Amino acid sequence: MNIPRTAITFAQKKLQAAGLDPGKIDGCLGDQTYRAVRAALQAKAAQLPKDWQTWSGQRQAVAYLQLLCLENGIDPGAIDGGWGPQTTYAVESLDYRDRHGQLPKPWRDDEPAASPVILPAPAQRWPRQTQAELVKFYGEPGTHQVSINLPYPHRLAWDLEKVVNRFSCHEQVHDSLERVLTKVLAHYGPERIHALHLDLWGGCLNVRKMRGGSNWSMHSWGIAIDYDPAHNQLKWGKDRAHFARPDYAVWWQCWEEEGWLSLGRTRNYDWMHVQAARL
């Protein structure tokens, strides 16, 4: 788990402001910071999973940041101590509010342009990314979910020791998603998949608002999936995102043959993200 030093510094300042002693404000996690985190969490134990005291010091530090965000009305996702894209965005937003007195303004479009983009036939199977069309096609956020048995094992992007063999997705995308990943396995094979991080799963179903937007995220319907978020961060363009490299051309071909859309390839941000909805 790689927690940015800026986030650790933010946590240390918050601990200090709460009357705890995290040691030197240096963006590094050490024994004194861990002790301060544990003391802060002990006071909030009712809001934590029952096994939180068995977590590593890093995981407890992330849980502390997640609780800070939640207490300030910013959704960090589950209080699980995992440093993922939603926690990243929540902590950055809280830090921004502390420094500027207000949350950052939405920076991404919630809805596609008024004139639809004409795409090849496979893409037409999915609705456009408007809240009305999504509800009409998929139902209300969080509904009609099924479990997909993955053609190859995935690993949690925020905890590489944990293997995922299935996850929840919308019933309408289940078969298409299974075909995509079967093609990925056939082309790349297990070793290449592992080397290219095509097995680093960053999440699918997550009923929440868009990071940087104000409407429901595509994840709210279980029709979007994130892969390898650490190397394809939300605001990174093709100059930094790994998924923009030539090695991933067939990866994107497998998705696009089924009509799935990459925000990286269409908007040049959020290269981790692929969705069954048109712009």
C-alpha positions as CSV (number, residue, x, y, z in Angstrom):
1,M,0.0,0.0,0.0
2,N,1.5,3.3,-1.1
3,I,0.1,6.2,0.9
4,P,1.3,9.6,-0.5
5,R,3.6,11.6,1.8
6,T,1.2,14.5,1.4
7,A,-1.6,12.4,2.9
8,I,0.6,11.3,5.8
9,T,1.6,14.9,6.5
10,F,-2.1,15.9,6.4
11,A,-2.9,13.1,8.9
12,Q,0.0,14.2,11.2
13,K,-1.3,17.7,11.2
14,K,-4.8,16.6,12.0
15,L,-3.5,14.4,14.8
16,Q,-1.6,17.3,16.2
17,A,-4.6,19.6,16.0
18,A,-6.6,17.0,18.0
19,G,-4.1,17.2,20.8
20,L,-2.2,14.0,20.0
21,D,1.5,13.8,19.4
22,P,2.4,12.2,16.0
23,G,6.0,13.2,16.2
24,K,7.7,15.2,13.5
25,I,5.4,16.5,10.8
26,D,7.5,14.9,8.0
27,G,5.2,12.8,5.9
28,C,6.7,9.6,7.2
29,L,4.9,6.9,9.2
30,G,6.9,6.0,12.3
31,D,6.2,4.5,15.8
32,Q,5.0,7.9,17.2
33,T,2.6,8.5,14.4
34,Y,1.2,5.0,14.7
35,R,0.7,5.5,18.4
36,A,-1.2,8.7,17.8
37,V,-3.3,7.1,15.1
38,R,-4.2,4.2,17.4
39,A,-5.2,6.6,20.2
40,A,-7.4,8.6,17.7
41,L,-9.1,5.4,16.5
42,Q,-9.7,4.1,19.9
43,A,-11.9,7.1,20.6
44,K,-13.8,6.3,17.4
45,A,-13.9,2.5,17.8
46,A,-17.7,2.4,17.4
47,Q,-17.3,3.6,13.8
48,L,-14.7,0.9,12.9
49,P,-14.9,-2.8,11.9
50,K,-14.5,-5.0,14.9
51,D,-11.1,-6.3,13.9
52,W,-9.5,-2.9,13.3
53,Q,-6.9,-3.4,16.1
54,T,-5.4,-6.3,14.2
55,W,-4.7,-4.1,11.1
56,S,-1.2,-3.0,10.2
57,G,-0.1,0.5,11.3
58,Q,-0.5,1.7,7.7
59,R,-4.0,0.4,7.4
60,Q,-5.0,2.1,10.6
61,A,-3.5,5.3,9.4
62,V,-5.7,5.1,6.2
63,A,-8.7,4.3,8.3
64,Y,-8.1,7.4,10.4
65,L,-8.0,9.5,7.2
66,Q,-11.2,7.8,6.0
67,L,-13.0,8.6,9.2
68,L,-11.9,12.2,9.0
69,C,-13.4,12.5,5.5
70,L,-16.6,10.8,6.6
71,E,-17.0,13.1,9.6
72,N,-16.6,16.1,7.3
73,G,-19.3,14.9,4.9
74,I,-16.9,13.6,2.2
75,D,-17.5,10.0,1.1
76,P,-14.2,8.0,1.3
77,G,-15.8,4.6,0.5
78,A,-15.8,1.9,3.1
79,I,-13.9,2.4,6.3
80,D,-11.5,-0.5,5.6
81,G,-8.0,1.0,5.7
82,G,-7.6,0.5,2.0
83,W,-5.9,3.3,0.0
84,G,-7.9,3.4,-3.3
85,P,-9.1,6.0,-5.8
86,Q,-12.1,7.0,-3.7
87,T,-10.1,7.5,-0.5
88,T,-7.4,9.4,-2.5
89,Y,-10.0,11.8,-3.9
90,A,-11.8,12.2,-0.5
91,V,-8.5,13.0,1.3
92,E,-7.4,15.5,-1.4
93,S,-10.8,17.2,-1.2
94,L,-10.7,17.5,2.6
95,D,-7.1,18.9,2.4
96,Y,-8.2,21.4,-0.2
97,R,-11.1,22.5,1.9
98,D,-8.9,23.0,4.9
99,R,-6.5,25.2,2.9
100,H,-9.1,27.1,0.8
101,G,-12.3,27.1,2.9
102,Q,-14.4,25.3,0.4
103,L,-14.4,22.0,-1.5
104,P,-12.9,21.9,-5.0
105,K,-15.4,22.7,-7.8
106,P,-16.4,19.8,-10.0
107,W,-13.9,19.6,-12.9
108,R,-15.4,16.8,-15.1
109,D,-18.5,16.7,-17.2
110,D,-21.4,14.8,-15.6
111,E,-23.3,14.4,-18.9
112,P,-22.1,13.8,-22.5
113,A,-22.5,16.5,-25.2
114,A,-26.0,17.2,-26.5
115,S,-25.1,15.5,-29.9
116,P,-24.4,11.8,-29.4
117,V,-21.2,10.4,-30.9
118,I,-21.8,7.9,-33.6
119,L,-20.0,4.7,-32.6
120,P,-19.6,1.2,-34.2
121,A,-22.5,-1.2,-33.6
122,P,-21.2,-3.0,-30.5
123,A,-21.2,0.3,-28.5
124,Q,-24.9,0.9,-29.3
125,R,-25.9,-1.9,-26.9
126,W,-25.2,0.4,-24.0
127,P,-27.1,3.5,-23.0
128,R,-25.7,7.0,-23.1
129,Q,-24.2,8.4,-19.9
130,T,-27.2,10.4,-18.8
131,Q,-28.9,9.7,-15.5
132,A,-32.3,9.3,-17.2
133,E,-31.0,6.8,-19.8
134,L,-29.0,4.8,-17.3
135,V,-32.0,4.4,-14.9
136,K,-34.2,3.4,-17.8
137,F,-31.7,0.8,-19.0
138,Y,-30.2,-0.5,-15.8
139,G,-32.7,0.5,-13.1
140,E,-31.9,2.4,-9.9
141,P,-28.3,2.5,-8.7
142,G,-27.2,-0.6,-6.9
143,T,-30.0,-2.8,-8.2
144,H,-30.0,-6.0,-10.4
145,Q,-26.5,-7.1,-9.3
146,V,-25.1,-10.6,-10.0
147,S,-21.7,-12.2,-9.3
148,I,-19.3,-12.9,-12.1
149,N,-16.8,-15.8,-11.8
150,L,-13.6,-14.3,-13.3
151,P,-11.8,-16.1,-16.1
152,Y,-8.5,-15.3,-14.3
153,P,-7.8,-14.4,-10.7
154,H,-7.6,-10.7,-9.8
155,R,-5.7,-9.1,-6.9
156,L,-7.0,-6.2,-4.8
157,A,-5.1,-3.1,-6.0
158,W,-4.8,-1.8,-2.5
159,D,-3.9,-5.2,-0.9
160,L,-1.9,-7.3,-3.3
161,E,-2.0,-10.4,-1.0
162,K,-5.7,-10.8,-1.5
163,V,-7.0,-12.6,-4.5
164,V,-10.4,-11.9,-6.0
165,N,-12.1,-14.7,-8.0
166,R,-15.5,-13.0,-8.4
167,F,-17.2,-9.7,-7.9
168,S,-20.6,-8.0,-8.3
169,C,-21.6,-6.4,-11.5
170,H,-24.9,-5.5,-13.2
171,E,-26.8,-8.4,-14.7
172,Q,-26.9,-6.6,-18.1
173,V,-23.2,-6.5,-18.4
174,H,-22.3,-9.9,-16.9
175,D,-22.0,-11.9,-20.2
176,S,-20.2,-9.1,-22.0
177,L,-17.7,-8.6,-19.2
178,E,-17.0,-12.3,-19.1
179,R,-16.3,-12.4,-22.8
180,V,-13.9,-9.4,-22.5
181,L,-11.8,-11.0,-19.8
182,T,-11.8,-14.4,-21.5
183,K,-10.3,-12.7,-24.6
184,V,-7.7,-10.9,-22.4
185,L,-6.7,-14.2,-20.9
186,A,-6.4,-15.9,-24.3
187,H,-4.2,-13.1,-25.8
188,Y,-2.0,-12.2,-22.9
189,G,-1.8,-15.4,-20.8
190,P,-1.4,-15.4,-16.9
191,E,2.2,-14.3,-16.8
192,R,1.8,-11.3,-19.1
193,I,-1.5,-10.3,-17.4
194,H,0.4,-10.2,-14.1
195,A,3.4,-8.3,-15.5
196,L,1.1,-5.6,-17.1
197,H,-1.1,-5.4,-13.9
198,L,-4.2,-6.4,-15.9
199,D,-5.2,-8.3,-12.7
200,L,-5.0,-5.4,-10.3
201,W,-8.7,-4.8,-9.6
202,G,-9.7,-1.4,-8.2
203,G,-13.4,-2.0,-7.8
204,C,-16.7,-2.3,-9.7
205,L,-20.0,-1.8,-7.8
206,N,-19.8,1.3,-5.5
207,V,-22.9,3.4,-5.1
208,R,-21.5,6.9,-4.9
209,K,-21.2,10.2,-6.8
210,M,-18.6,10.8,-9.4
211,R,-15.2,11.9,-8.1
212,G,-15.0,15.5,-9.4
213,G,-18.6,15.5,-10.5
214,S,-22.1,15.7,-9.0
215,N,-24.1,12.9,-10.6
216,W,-24.1,9.2,-9.8
217,S,-20.9,7.4,-10.8
218,M,-21.1,4.6,-13.4
219,H,-19.9,2.4,-10.5
220,S,-23.2,3.0,-8.8
221,W,-24.8,0.6,-11.3
222,G,-22.0,-1.9,-11.4
223,I,-21.2,-1.1,-15.0
224,A,-17.7,0.4,-14.6
225,I,-14.5,-1.3,-13.5
226,D,-11.2,0.2,-12.4
227,Y,-7.9,-1.5,-13.0
228,D,-4.4,-0.7,-11.7
229,P,-5.4,2.7,-10.1
230,A,-1.9,3.4,-8.8
231,H,-0.4,3.6,-12.3
232,N,-3.4,5.2,-14.0
233,Q,-4.5,7.9,-11.6
234,L,-7.7,9.9,-12.0
235,K,-6.2,13.1,-13.4
236,W,-3.2,11.5,-15.2
237,G,-3.1,11.9,-19.0
238,K,-1.5,9.7,-21.6
239,D,1.9,11.1,-20.8
240,R,1.8,9.3,-17.4
241,A,-0.8,6.6,-17.5
242,H,0.5,3.1,-18.1
243,F,-2.7,2.0,-19.9
244,A,-1.9,4.5,-22.6
245,R,1.2,2.5,-23.6
246,P,1.4,0.3,-26.8
247,D,1.4,-2.9,-24.7
248,Y,-2.2,-2.3,-23.8
249,A,-3.6,-1.9,-27.3
250,V,-5.1,-5.4,-27.4
251,W,-6.5,-4.9,-23.8
252,W,-8.5,-1.9,-25.1
253,Q,-9.5,-3.8,-28.3
254,C,-11.0,-6.5,-26.2
255,W,-13.2,-4.0,-24.3
256,E,-14.1,-1.9,-27.4
257,E,-15.2,-4.9,-29.4
258,E,-17.9,-5.3,-26.7
259,G,-18.7,-1.6,-26.8
260,W,-17.1,-0.7,-23.4
261,L,-15.7,2.8,-23.3
262,S,-12.4,4.0,-21.8
263,L,-12.4,7.5,-20.3
264,G,-8.7,7.5,-20.9
265,R,-9.0,6.9,-24.6
266,T,-11.9,9.3,-25.0
267,R,-11.2,12.1,-22.5
268,N,-7.5,11.5,-21.5
269,Y,-8.2,11.2,-17.8
270,D,-9.1,8.3,-15.5
271,W,-7.2,5.7,-17.6
272,M,-8.0,3.1,-14.9
273,H,-11.7,3.2,-15.7
274,V,-13.8,1.4,-18.3
275,Q,-17.6,1.6,-18.5
276,A,-20.7,0.1,-20.3
277,A,-22.1,3.5,-21.1
278,R,-21.6,5.8,-24.1
279,L,-20.6,9.5,-24.0
